[in-house]
Amino acid sequence: MEQDLRPELAAFAKAMETRLKENAHRGDWRTYNFYYLAACLAANLGHMIRAYQADKPESILKGAVDMANYALMISDLYGGLATRKR
């Protein structure tokens, strides 16, 4: 399937997986509730905005990846990716 992805999307997805592995010590995201995950997503938006204002491209990427991972977690647990009923 990766061959069907745009190069930018494949690189971003790889960065997402790297961050998930780096933060694996935090435990399974399936234990977090919607509001906690949404708050983390919002907090990371603030981090990304500050990184943009400080002209820190690597921090912008990190913030964007973290936001995407929180969005993934929300989608996995409560959205269309959900594999079980809540």
C-alpha positions as CSV (number, residue, x, y, z in Angstrom):
1,M,0.0,0.0,0.0
2,E,2.9,2.4,0.7
3,Q,3.6,2.5,-3.0
4,D,0.1,4.1,-3.5
5,L,0.9,6.9,-1.1
6,R,2.3,10.3,-2.1
7,P,5.9,10.7,-1.0
8,E,5.0,13.4,1.4
9,L,2.3,11.3,3.0
10,A,4.6,8.3,3.3
11,A,7.3,10.4,4.9
12,F,4.7,11.9,7.3
13,A,3.3,8.5,8.2
14,K,6.8,7.2,8.9
15,A,7.4,10.2,11.2
16,M,4.1,9.4,13.0
17,E,5.2,5.9,13.6
18,T,8.6,7.0,14.9
19,R,6.9,9.4,17.4
20,L,4.5,6.6,18.5
21,K,7.4,4.3,19.2
22,E,9.3,7.1,21.0
23,N,6.3,7.6,23.3
24,A,5.4,3.9,23.7
25,H,6.4,4.1,27.4
26,R,3.3,6.2,28.0
27,G,1.2,3.1,27.6
28,D,-1.7,2.1,25.3
29,W,-3.7,5.1,23.9
30,R,-6.8,2.9,24.2
31,T,-6.8,3.8,27.9
32,Y,-7.3,7.5,27.3
33,N,-10.6,9.2,27.0
34,F,-11.8,11.5,24.2
35,Y,-11.4,14.7,26.2
36,Y,-7.8,13.9,27.2
37,L,-6.8,13.2,23.6
38,A,-8.6,16.3,22.3
39,A,-6.8,18.4,24.9
40,C,-3.5,17.0,23.9
41,L,-4.3,17.7,20.3
42,A,-5.1,21.3,21.1
43,A,-2.0,21.7,23.2
44,N,0.2,20.5,20.4
45,L,-1.4,23.1,18.1
46,G,-0.1,25.7,20.4
47,H,3.4,24.1,20.4
48,M,3.3,24.1,16.6
49,I,2.3,27.7,16.4
50,R,5.1,28.8,18.7
51,A,7.5,26.7,16.7
52,Y,6.4,28.5,13.5
53,Q,6.8,31.9,15.2
54,A,10.3,31.0,16.3
55,D,11.1,29.7,12.8
56,K,11.9,26.1,14.0
57,P,11.0,23.7,11.1
58,E,11.9,20.6,13.1
59,S,9.7,21.6,15.9
60,I,6.9,22.4,13.5
61,L,7.1,18.9,12.1
62,K,7.2,17.4,15.6
63,G,4.1,19.4,16.5
64,A,2.3,18.4,13.3
65,V,3.1,14.8,13.8
66,D,2.0,14.8,17.4
67,M,-1.3,16.4,16.4
68,A,-1.8,13.8,13.7
69,N,-1.1,11.0,16.1
70,Y,-3.7,12.4,18.6
71,A,-6.1,12.7,15.7
72,L,-5.4,9.1,14.8
73,M,-6.0,7.9,18.4
74,I,-9.3,9.8,18.5
75,S,-10.3,8.3,15.1
76,D,-9.3,4.8,16.3
77,L,-11.3,5.0,19.5
78,Y,-14.3,7.1,18.6
79,G,-14.4,7.7,14.8
80,G,-14.6,5.8,11.6
81,L,-11.5,3.7,12.4
82,A,-13.2,2.3,15.5
83,T,-13.3,-1.4,15.4
84,R,-15.6,-1.8,18.3
85,K,-18.7,0.0,19.7
86,R,-18.3,2.5,22.5
